[in-house]
């Protein structure tokens, strides 16, 4: 996995990072500043001399396989998802047209979030979740990692469908998952969640649908439609509490809520807020 990440980078940056341990969760590149490494629980360190804007631009070009046009649609959303599931966010100067971001005029930095599949973290948790389930946490608490392993566990007994809009859950290459998401799991890769859930329900008859990072009304409406179709839905959303997420998703109600914290533990509650379990995760 670490070798894959280094392969994305220009030679000069790769040489700076070649001796770094593989426990890094993020690599942050900023023009005119040293490389920042972020490890678990927010620990960070700087390494090497300041890099320049050309290093950042060259990184983008390598990730685009020297065809920026081919990744233009992803760049409009501010990030790229690499074949191995690593997500790369970008900052810099953008071009705006009618209030919409069209493309990056120039890039000045990026954050490489390293995908690390961890098999087994959902084993204990799955015993405590039933029915429609929403996983809630701030960024970098393991939502996607947990969702991926839940799919693996549930696929032992059920047909599972994943709508992987950002290619982070299954890390598909040419549509084929490179992570273990279960033997009975079907994946729609890089498909918008709202459209993808209905496509899977109509074409693949899943028992369970999994989606990552519900964002707003369209996602919430699609989840409700899936629920009304008799399909169990397990989803995730950014937030500090269930109330935060329910407010944003206009009162989307589930039977179970799993709230993750930065201590890498999960608190499971029911629809009434009653605590069911507290489970430590190996993330």
Secondary structure, 3 states (H helix, E strand, C coil): CHHHHHHCCCHHHHHHHCCCCCCCCEEEEEECCCEEEECHHHCEEEECCCECHHHHHHHHHHHCCCCHHHHHHHHHCCEEECCCCCEEEEEEEEEEECCEEEEEEEEEEEEEECCCCCCCCCCCHHHHCCCCEEEEECCCCCHHHHHHHHHHHHCCCCCEEEEECCCCCCCCECCECCCCCCCCEEEEECCCHHHHHHHHHHHHCCCEEEECCCCCHHHHHHHHHHHHCCCEEEEEEECCCHHHHHHHCCCCCCCEEEEECCCCEEEEEECCCCEEEEEECCC
